[in-house]
Amino acid sequence: MKEQFEISVDTVLVAVQGPDRRLNVEVPTESPVGDLLPELVRVLGGQDLGEDVDRPTWGLGYAGSAPFPAETTLAQQGVIDGALLTLQPLTVWRQQLEAALLDGAPRAAPAPYVGPRARTRSLLPQEVTISTRLQSAARAVIEAQTPAAAAEQEPADEDASRRVAPQRLTIQHRPSLAQRLRISWRDTDYLNRLERVVQAPLLRRCVTIAVMSPKGGVGKTTTTALLGALFALLRRDRIVAVDTNPDFGSLGRSLAPAHQVFVDDLLEVLDDPQLTVTALDANLGRGAHGLMVLPSPVDPIRMARLHEDAYEKVVRRLQDLVGVVLMDCGTGLHEPTSKAALKTADQVVLVTDAEPATASIVAEAAALLRQEGVPLYLLVNKMPSAGSRLDVGALEAYIPQARGLVVLPSNQRAASQLATGIFDWRDAPAGWKRAIREVAAALVADWPELGATI
């Protein structure tokens, strides 16, 4: 979610951490900080300053430093795109600074810019080194050799409506040495840690992810299929991939080539107010790991009948019935289907390949997408193992508002198998397993901020 101030001057897109939540906010750089505070406090602090507008009670600044003077501007403070600012009452600022002075701790230097790759790393679990994993396994061996202490019996809770948990009636047996080693090694494995991040949130509503690019052939369909199959494998939600490419989209023929119910067919079914989840399932194809697929029609006449409102209607109805919707969008950002995708999406995965010419077009598209206010994640696809001409660091500097950036290594053989409907995550290349799990974990980590989780 992004708030935007109605001021037509130079702005920056920053993350502001309030007392209870963080929000992306587009704010003017030349307005005094004091003029920005009332709206920020209303949005993030849940308060209306009312008569206190002229009497500063809140402050905005970098965590660990003094708040910005109210008469200064963000430009004067050197705030740029991607900065992380803190909004809190002045009393809290004062207490924190006094505590730091009493402790003799040096004041933290502000970190005005956090790039997309660093932001991604901050969202992901720590990757444990081999030596640390071996140390953890050694501790498991030592604990296995230590006599187990008798488990203390917890008193029964008489106010729990006479419910008896099975654990209270179970004799706990100490795991064997082999079991402890397996558990320790599994728990410290990076891919398993990523999977736990993807599995953790419980959804209160559907999350919709649009996979887009202004350039064709960069791997939008591959990305949609990989993300969808991974979500279907790891999560219990119903995951649907929709082909919103009206120009001979290939998602359906890759994932469910025998399926003969298309987007326009489903429009008639969706009009039924009594539509059940079971009836919907019967109209969706099946891809890898149970991913549900809704292909676009292949008849040019039928394709021409599908317009922005039709795609928006389909997605809105699916949002009432499933947990996650992924949209494989066509080339370009101004097509009717792309407009429908941006209207309905909670998150956008913007895809480029490893060619500098393509990346430059994608960077320009990202600037346009910024106006839509949808959280943006960048995927650099088809990265060769050596000899790439793309400067990823320079690319992320041109797209500082991106919430994350992940590089997907090139693997032509695996991509060809996926395109022909032959895919299983158990047989996927190691580089794909890691990169797509990182993309999924970065997306999922932001779901609470979207208000989508319980």
Secondary structure in CASP SS format (residue, H / E / C, confidence):
PFRMAT SS
TARGET T0000
AUTHOR 0000-0000-0000
METHOD secondary structure of the structure
MODEL  1
M C 1.00
K E 1.00
E E 1.00
Q E 1.00
F C 1.00
E C 1.00
I C 1.00
S C 1.00
V C 1.00
D C 1.00
T E 1.00
V E 1.00
L E 1.00
V E 1.00
A E 1.00
V E 1.00
Q E 1.00
G C 1.00
P C 1.00
D C 1.00
R C 1.00
R E 1.00
L E 1.00
N E 1.00
V E 1.00
E E 1.00
V E 1.00
P E 1.00
T C 1.00
E C 1.00
S C 1.00
P E 1.00
V H 1.00
G H 1.00
D H 1.00
L H 1.00
L H 1.00
P H 1.00
E H 1.00
L H 1.00
V H 1.00
R H 1.00
V H 1.00
L H 1.00
G H 1.00
G C 1.00
Q C 1.00
D C 1.00
L C 1.00
G H 1.00
E H 1.00
D H 1.00
V H 1.00
D H 1.00
R C 1.00
P C 1.00
T C 1.00
W E 1.00
G E 1.00
L E 1.00
G E 1.00
Y C 1.00
A C 1.00
G C 1.00
S C 1.00
A C 1.00
P C 1.00
F C 1.00
P C 1.00
A C 1.00
E C 1.00
T C 1.00
T E 1.00
L C 1.00
A C 1.00
Q C 1.00
Q C 1.00
G C 1.00
V C 1.00
I C 1.00
D C 1.00
G C 1.00
A C 1.00
L E 1.00
L E 1.00
T E 1.00
L E 1.00
Q E 1.00
P E 1.00
L H 1.00
T H 1.00
V H 1.00
W H 1.00
R H 1.00
Q H 1.00
Q H 1.00
L H 1.00
E H 1.00
A H 1.00
A H 1.00
L H 1.00
L H 1.00
D H 1.00
G C 1.00
A C 1.00
P C 1.00
R C 1.00
A C 1.00
A C 1.00
P C 1.00
A C 1.00
P C 1.00
Y C 1.00
V C 1.00
G C 1.00
P H 1.00
R H 1.00
A H 1.00
R H 1.00
T H 1.00
R H 1.00
S H 1.00
L H 1.00
L C 1.00
P C 1.00
Q C 1.00
E C 1.00
V C 1.00
T C 1.00
I H 1.00
S H 1.00
T H 1.00
R H 1.00
L H 1.00
Q H 1.00
S H 1.00
A H 1.00
A H 1.00
R H 1.00
A H 1.00
V H 1.00
I H 1.00
E H 1.00
A H 1.00
Q H 1.00
T C 1.00
P C 1.00
A C 1.00
A C 1.00
A C 1.00
A C 1.00
E C 1.00
Q C 1.00
E C 1.00
P C 1.00
A C 1.00
D C 1.00
E C 1.00
D C 1.00
A C 1.00
S C 1.00
R C 1.00
R C 1.00
V C 1.00
A C 1.00
P H 1.00
Q H 1.00
R H 1.00
L H 1.00
T C 1.00
I C 1.00
Q C 1.00
H C 1.00
R C 1.00
P C 1.00
S C 1.00
L H 1.00
A H 1.00
Q H 1.00
R H 1.00
L H 1.00
R H 1.00
I H 1.00
S H 1.00
W H 1.00
R H 1.00
D H 1.00
T C 1.00
D C 1.00
Y H 1.00
L H 1.00
N H 1.00
R H 1.00
L H 1.00
E H 1.00
R H 1.00
V H 1.00
V H 1.00
Q H 1.00
A C 1.00
P C 1.00
L C 1.00
L E 1.00
R C 1.00
R C 1.00
C C 1.00
V E 1.00
T E 1.00
I E 1.00
A E 1.00
V E 1.00
M E 1.00
S C 1.00
P C 1.00
K C 1.00
G C 1.00
G C 1.00
V C 1.00
G C 1.00
K H 1.00
T H 1.00
T H 1.00
T H 1.00
T H 1.00
A H 1.00
L H 1.00
L H 1.00
G H 1.00
A H 1.00
L H 1.00
F H 1.00
A H 1.00
L H 1.00
L H 1.00
R C 1.00
R C 1.00
D C 1.00
R C 1.00
I E 1.00
V E 1.00
A E 1.00
V E 1.00
D E 1.00
T E 1.00
N C 1.00
P C 1.00
D C 1.00
F C 1.00
G C 1.00
S C 1.00
L H 1.00
G H 1.00
R H 1.00
S H 1.00
L H 1.00
A C 1.00
P C 1.00
A C 1.00
H C 1.00
Q C 1.00
V C 1.00
F C 1.00
V H 1.00
D H 1.00
D H 1.00
L H 1.00
L H 1.00
E H 1.00
V H 1.00
L H 1.00
D C 1.00
D C 1.00
P C 1.00
Q C 1.00
L C 1.00
T C 1.00
V H 1.00
T H 1.00
A H 1.00
L H 1.00
D H 1.00
A H 1.00
N C 1.00
L C 1.00
G E 1.00
R E 1.00
G C 1.00
A H 1.00
H H 1.00
G H 1.00
L C 1.00
M E 1.00
V E 1.00
L E 1.00
P C 1.00
S C 1.00
P C 1.00
V C 1.00
D C 1.00
P H 1.00
I H 1.00
R H 1.00
M H 1.00
A H 1.00
R H 1.00
L C 1.00
H C 1.00
E H 1.00
D H 1.00
A H 1.00
Y H 1.00
E H 1.00
K H 1.00
V H 1.00
V H 1.00
R H 1.00
R H 1.00
L H 1.00
Q H 1.00
D C 1.00
L C 1.00
V C 1.00
G C 1.00
V E 1.00
V E 1.00
L E 1.00
M E 1.00
D E 1.00
C E 1.00
G C 1.00
T C 1.00
G C 1.00
L C 1.00
H C 1.00
E C 1.00
P H 1.00
T H 1.00
S H 1.00
K H 1.00
A H 1.00
A H 1.00
L H 1.00
K H 1.00
T H 1.00
A C 1.00
D C 1.00
Q E 1.00
V E 1.00
V E 1.00
L E 1.00
V E 1.00
T E 1.00
D C 1.00
A C 1.00
E C 1.00
P H 1.00
A H 1.00
T H 1.00
A H 1.00
S H 1.00
I H 1.00
V H 1.00
A H 1.00
E H 1.00
A H 1.00
A H 1.00
A H 1.00
L H 1.00
L H 1.00
R H 1.00
Q H 1.00
E H 1.00
G C 1.00
V C 1.00
P C 1.00
L E 1.00
Y E 1.00
L E 1.00
L E 1.00
V E 1.00
N E 1.00
K E 1.00
M E 1.00
P C 1.00
S C 1.00
A C 1.00
G C 1.00
S C 1.00
R C 1.00
L C 1.00
D C 1.00
V H 1.00
G H 1.00
A H 1.00
L H 1.00
E H 1.00
A H 1.00
Y H 1.00
I C 1.00
P C 1.00
Q C 1.00
A C 1.00
R C 1.00
G E 1.00
L E 1.00
V E 1.00
V E 1.00
L E 1.00
P E 1.00
S C 1.00
N C 1.00
Q H 1.00
R H 1.00
A H 1.00
A H 1.00
S H 1.00
Q H 1.00
L H 1.00
A H 1.00
T C 1.00
G C 1.00
I C 1.00
F C 1.00
D C 1.00
W H 1.00
R H 1.00
D H 1.00
A C 1.00
P C 1.00
A H 1.00
G H 1.00
W H 1.00
K H 1.00
R H 1.00
A H 1.00
I H 1.00
R H 1.00
E H 1.00
V H 1.00
A H 1.00
A H 1.00
A H 1.00
L H 1.00
V H 1.00
A H 1.00
D C 1.00
W C 1.00
P C 1.00
E C 1.00
L C 1.00
G C 1.00
A C 1.00
T E 1.00
I C 1.00
END
